[in-house]
């Protein structure tokens, strides 16, 4: 059973896919999806679960060798096979493509320039890297030298880790609950090399949130209730410059997210959602305020996602994984005071938005959609393409894409 204690440090990383690979044109394939926490759910390896439509559609799912999308959703299955879905430019609905590659069953990240995809194997302390072809191709090619070995095991190989890309495309950051942050430089070809003095010590780090300037990093520490603040040098050196104590020390922040304008930081701590302003010179944090969802709105805020405009913040509940402590199915949504510059949060008029046991959210960076991952009949999850209106309201379709569970997806622009 997944309990509150054993997934507290496991942030935003777990549900994905078990799928058939080597699909050929017009051959029905098992399709993939995602969620958030590191720590696998046991898949049923004997079950062939062909997709049941996408984003509200019906019918079988077939991989396409002719699709030329401008965006793709990338996922990984339990065997490490990377799968690719073209996103419809109008609706955002995913369609399985026949592009595949072999990597690692673990969390993924795409660099902000959309050139490279990396998958982390926490168990073997390796990172697999791929170059992403553009011109609407999406083809994946292994980077020379891949996989890249980390300097030491990731938390004893127990799989509790996150992987994040520097907004300036210079570094890859790997955090693990054992107390380390690894920093690797990204070469011109995409090859990774661990920087001098890496890994850097942090007490029970969660995820790492990087300011758009690339100058500061924010790491919520489940061990002491602080948000640790680091400066980042041009060579990837992390130097602690301070920390900010979260409002409720009984529930330390478990997830942090920096707004794309670099002015605000948001955290979730199982009790509340907090917003902070960021000093543009020092990187220090000033608390704006906290909001505590009512039991009718949401139970135990766990993760955060921003829409593509940066106006709305959506909160992932703890879901129903693990039993009675995690009963919320609601996605809470907030308007962000961006134009006024305060970063304050106010509830979206029609929030919360109900899905079936929400496990995670991935935003479409180019369109008004959220990909909602919900628990279905174990070990499957459902992917729903939810549209966002101008007020931030979500419309979640009645049907989605059925997949088995394993790890989270990422989105890349391949124009």
C-alpha positions in Angstrom: 0.0 0.0 0.0 1.2 3.5 -0.8 0.9 5.5 2.3 1.3 9.2 3.0 4.6 8.6 4.7 6.2 6.7 1.9 5.2 9.0 -0.9 5.7 12.3 0.9 9.1 12.8 -0.8 8.0 11.2 -4.1 6.9 14.1 -6.1 5.0 14.5 -9.3 6.4 11.5 -11.0 4.9 8.0 -11.3 2.1 6.8 -13.6 2.9 6.0 -17.2 2.6 3.0 -19.5 3.1 -0.6 -20.2 2.8 -1.0 -23.9 3.6 -3.0 -27.0 6.6 -1.7 -29.1 7.9 -2.0 -32.6 4.5 -1.1 -33.9 4.2 -1.0 -37.7 2.0 1.3 -39.8 -1.7 0.5 -39.3 -1.0 -2.1 -36.6 -3.1 -1.8 -33.5 -0.8 -0.9 -30.5 -1.2 -0.6 -26.8 -0.9 3.0 -26.0 0.7 4.9 -23.1 0.1 7.7 -20.6 1.4 9.1 -17.3 0.9 10.6 -13.9 3.2 11.8 -11.2 4.8 9.8 -8.4 8.0 7.8 -8.5 7.1 4.3 -7.3 5.6 1.9 -9.8 2.2 0.4 -9.7 2.3 -3.3 -10.6 1.2 -3.7 -14.2 -0.6 -6.7 -15.5 2.0 -8.0 -18.0 -0.5 -10.5 -19.4 -3.1 -8.0 -20.4 -3.2 -6.5 -23.9 -5.1 -3.2 -23.4 -5.6 -1.7 -26.9 -6.6 2.0 -26.6 -10.2 3.0 -26.5 -10.0 6.3 -28.2 -8.4 9.6 -27.3 -9.7 12.8 -25.6 -13.3 11.9 -26.0 -13.2 9.8 -29.1 -13.9 6.2 -29.5 -12.5 3.3 -31.5 -9.2 1.4 -31.6 -5.9 3.1 -31.6 -3.4 2.6 -34.5 0.1 3.9 -34.7 0.6 6.3 -37.6 3.7 6.5 -39.8 2.5 9.5 -41.8 1.4 12.0 -39.0 3.3 15.3 -39.1 2.3 17.1 -35.9 3.8 20.3 -34.5 3.8 18.9 -31.0 4.3 15.4 -29.6 3.6 13.8 -26.2 6.5 11.5 -25.2 6.0 8.7 -22.7 7.9 5.6 -21.5 6.8 2.1 -20.7 7.9 -0.3 -17.9 10.5 -1.8 -20.2 12.0 1.5 -21.1 10.5 1.8 -24.6 9.8 5.5 -25.5 6.5 6.1 -27.2 5.4 9.2 -29.1 1.9 10.7 -29.7 1.2 13.5 -32.1 -1.0 16.2 -30.7 -3.8 17.6 -32.9 -3.1 21.3 -33.5 -6.7 22.2 -33.0 -8.0 19.9 -30.2 -4.7 18.8 -28.6 -6.0 15.2 -28.7 -3.0 12.6 -28.9 -2.6 10.0 -31.6 0.0 7.2 -31.3 2.9 7.5 -33.8 5.1 4.7 -34.9 8.3 6.4 -33.7 9.8 4.4 -30.9 13.2 4.2 -29.1 14.7 2.2 -26.2 15.6 4.0 -23.0 14.8 3.5 -19.3 11.7 3.0 -17.3 11.7 6.2 -15.3 10.9 10.0 -15.3 11.5 12.0 -18.5 12.4 15.6 -19.3 12.6 17.6 -22.6 15.0 20.5 -22.8 13.3 23.9 -23.3 14.8 24.2 -26.8 12.9 20.9 -27.6 16.1 19.3 -29.0 16.7 16.6 -26.4 14.8 14.0 -24.4 16.2 12.4 -21.3 14.9 9.4 -19.3 16.3 8.7 -15.8 16.9 5.2 -14.5 17.1 5.7 -10.7 17.7 2.0 -10.2 20.9 2.0 -12.3 21.9 5.7 -11.8 21.9 6.3 -15.5 20.3 8.8 -17.9 19.4 7.8 -21.4 19.4 10.7 -24.0 17.8 11.1 -27.4 17.9 13.8 -30.0 14.4 14.8 -31.2 14.0 15.5 -35.0 12.1 18.6 -35.8 10.4 19.6 -39.1 7.3 17.8 -37.8 9.1 14.5 -37.7 9.6 13.7 -34.0 12.0 10.8 -34.8 14.2 9.9 -31.9 17.9 9.1 -32.2 20.1 8.0 -29.3 22.7 10.6 -28.3 26.3 9.4 -28.7 27.6 8.1 -25.4 24.1 7.4 -24.0 23.4 6.2 -21.3 25.3 8.6 -19.1 26.3 7.4 -15.7 25.7 9.4 -12.6 28.6 9.9 -10.2 26.9 7.8 -7.5 23.7 5.8 -7.0 20.5 7.7 -6.8 19.3 7.1 -3.2 20.6 3.6 -3.0 18.8 2.7 -6.2 15.3 2.9 -4.6 13.8 4.9 -7.4 12.9 8.1 -5.5 14.2 10.8 -7.9 13.2 13.7 -10.2 14.8 15.0 -13.3 14.6 18.7 -14.4 16.1 20.7 -17.3 17.7 24.2 -16.9 15.5 26.8 -18.7 18.6 28.0 -20.5 19.4 24.5 -21.9 22.7 24.3 -20.0 22.1 21.6 -17.3 20.1 18.6 -16.2 19.3 18.4 -12.5 18.6 15.1 -10.7 17.2 15.1 -7.1 16.9 12.1 -4.9 15.4 11.7 -1.5 18.7 10.4 -0.1 20.0 14.0 0.1 21.6 14.9 -3.2 21.2 17.1 -6.2 23.2 16.0 -9.2 24.0 18.6 -11.9 25.1 17.6 -15.4 26.1 19.9 -18.2 24.5 19.5 -21.6 26.9 19.4 -24.5 26.1 20.7 -28.0 25.3 17.1 -29.1 23.2 16.5 -26.0 25.9 14.5 -24.2 25.8 14.8 -20.4 28.8 15.3 -18.1 28.5 15.7 -14.3 29.9 19.1 -13.2 32.6 19.6 -10.7 31.5 19.1 -7.0 28.3 17.3 -8.1 26.3 16.0 -6.3 25.3 18.8 -3.9 23.8 18.0 -0.5 20.2 18.9 0.4 18.2 17.4 3.3 15.5 15.2 1.8 15.0 17.2 -1.4 11.7 17.0 -3.3 11.7 18.4 -6.9 13.9 21.3 -8.0 12.3 24.4 -9.5 14.6 26.6 -11.6 14.0 30.3 -12.2 13.6 31.3 -15.9 16.8 33.3 -15.7 18.7 30.2 -14.7 20.2 32.1 -11.8 18.3 30.5 -8.9 17.0 27.0 -7.8 14.4 26.3 -5.2 14.3 22.9 -3.5 11.6 22.0 -1.0 13.1 19.9 1.8 10.7 17.4 3.4 13.3 16.8 6.1 13.3 20.3 7.7 10.3 22.1 6.2 12.4 24.6 4.3 12.5 25.8 0.7 16.2 25.9 0.1 17.4 28.6 -2.2 20.5 28.1 -4.4 22.3 30.4 -6.8 23.4 28.7 -10.0 26.8 29.6 -11.6 27.5 29.4 -15.3 29.4 26.2 -14.6 26.5 24.6 -12.7 27.8 25.2 -9.2 25.0 25.3 -6.6 25.6 27.7 -3.7 23.0 27.9 -0.9 22.0 31.6 -0.5 19.2 31.1 2.0 16.0 29.3 2.7 12.3 30.1 3.3 10.2 28.3 5.9 6.9 27.1 4.6 3.8 28.3 6.5 2.8 24.9 7.9 5.8 23.0 9.3 3.6 20.0 10.1 3.3 19.5 6.4 6.4 20.8 4.7 6.3 21.7 1.0 6.3 18.7 -1.3 6.3 20.5 -4.6 7.5 23.8 -6.0 6.9 25.6 -9.3 8.3 28.9 -10.6 6.0 31.0 -12.8 7.4 31.6 -16.4 7.7 35.3 -15.7 10.2 34.5 -12.9 8.3 36.7 -10.4 6.4 34.1 -8.4 6.9 30.7 -6.7 4.1 28.3 -5.8 4.2 25.4 -3.5 1.9 22.5 -2.4 2.2 21.0 1.1 -0.6 18.5 1.5 -2.6 21.1 3.5 -2.5 24.3 1.4 -1.2 26.0 -1.7 1.2 29.0 -1.1 2.4 31.8 -3.4 5.6 33.8 -3.0 7.1 36.7 -4.8 10.7 36.3 -5.9 13.3 39.1 -5.5 14.8 39.5 -9.0 18.3 40.3 -7.7 18.7 38.1 -4.6 16.2 35.3 -5.5 14.7 35.5 -1.9 11.1 34.6 -1.3 8.3 36.7 0.3 5.1 34.9 1.2 2.1 36.4 -0.5 -0.4 34.1 1.1 -1.8 30.6 1.4 -5.1 29.1 0.4 -6.5 25.9 2.0 -9.0 24.0 -0.1 -12.1 22.9 1.7 -12.9 19.2 2.0 -15.5 19.8 -0.7 -13.0 21.3 -3.0 -10.0 19.0 -2.6 -8.1 16.9 -0.1 -4.3 17.0 0.3 -2.8 19.3 -2.5 0.1 17.3 -3.9 1.3 18.8 -7.2 0.9 21.9 -9.4 0.5 22.7 -13.1 0.3 26.0 -15.0 -1.7 26.5 -18.2 0.1 27.8 -21.3 -0.9 31.4 -20.6 0.5 31.4 -17.1 -2.8 32.9 -15.8 -4.2 29.7 -14.1 -2.8 27.3 -11.5 -4.2 23.8 -11.2 -3.7 21.6 -8.1 -3.3 17.8 -8.2 -4.9 16.1 -5.2 -3.4 13.1 -3.6 -6.0 10.9 -5.4 -7.2 7.6 -4.2 -3.9 5.7 -4.3 -3.3 3.8 -1.1 -6.7 3.9 0.5 -8.8 6.0 2.9 -6.3 8.9 3.4 -6.6 9.9 -0.3 -10.1 10.4 -1.3 -10.2 13.6 -3.4 -11.0 13.3 -7.1 -11.2 17.1 -7.5 -8.8 19.3 -9.5 -8.7 22.7 -7.8 -8.0 25.7 -10.0 -6.9 29.3 -9.2 -6.6 32.5 -11.0 -3.1 34.1 -10.6 -2.9 37.9 -10.2 -0.3 38.3 -12.9 -1.3 41.7 -14.4 -1.5 43.2 -10.9 1.9 41.8 -10.0 0.9 40.4 -6.6 0.9 36.7 -7.5 -2.1 36.2 -5.2 -4.4 33.2 -5.9 -8.2 33.3 -6.2 -10.5 30.4 -6.9 -11.6 29.9 -10.5 -15.4 30.5 -10.5 -16.5 26.9 -11.3 -13.7 25.1 -9.5 -13.2 22.4 -8.4 -13.3 20.2 -11.6 -14.1 16.5 -11.0 -12.3 13.7 -12.7 -12.0 10.1 -11.7 -9.3 9.9 -9.0 -6.9 12.4 -10.5 -3.3 11.2 -10.5 -1.5 14.0 -12.4 -1.7 16.8 -14.9 0.5 17.8 -17.9 -0.1 21.1 -19.6 0.0 21.7 -23.4 2.6 24.5 -23.7 1.1 25.6 -27.1 -2.6 25.2 -26.5 -5.5 25.6 -24.0 -5.4 22.0 -22.8 -4.5 20.0 -19.8 -3.8 16.2 -20.0 -5.6 14.7 -17.0 -4.5 11.3 -15.8 -7.0 9.5 -13.7 -7.1 6.1 -12.0 -9.3 3.5 -13.7 -9.5 -0.2 -13.0 -6.1 -1.2 -11.7 -3.6 -1.3 -13.3 -4.9 1.1 -15.9 -5.2 4.8 -16.0 -7.2 7.1 -18.3 -5.8 10.1 -20.2 -8.4 12.9 -20.8 -7.7 16.0 -23.0 -9.4 18.7 -20.9 -9.9 22.1 -22.6 -9.4 25.4 -20.7 -11.7 28.4 -21.3 -10.8 32.1 -20.9 -11.8 32.0 -17.3 -9.7 28.9 -16.5 -12.6 26.5 -16.3 -11.8 22.9 -17.3 -14.0 20.8 -19.5 -13.1 17.2 -19.0 -14.5 14.8 -21.6 -16.5 11.8 -20.5 -14.2 9.4 -22.3 -10.4 9.2 -22.7 -7.6 6.9 -23.6 -7.2 3.7 -21.4 -3.6 2.8 -20.6 -1.7 0.8 -18.1 0.3 2.5 -15.3 4.0 3.3 -15.1 5.5 6.9 -15.7 4.8 10.5 -16.7 4.8 12.1 -20.2 6.4 15.3 -21.5 5.5 17.5 -24.4 7.9 18.7 -27.2 7.5 21.2 -30.0 8.8 19.7 -33.2 8.0 22.4 -35.7 
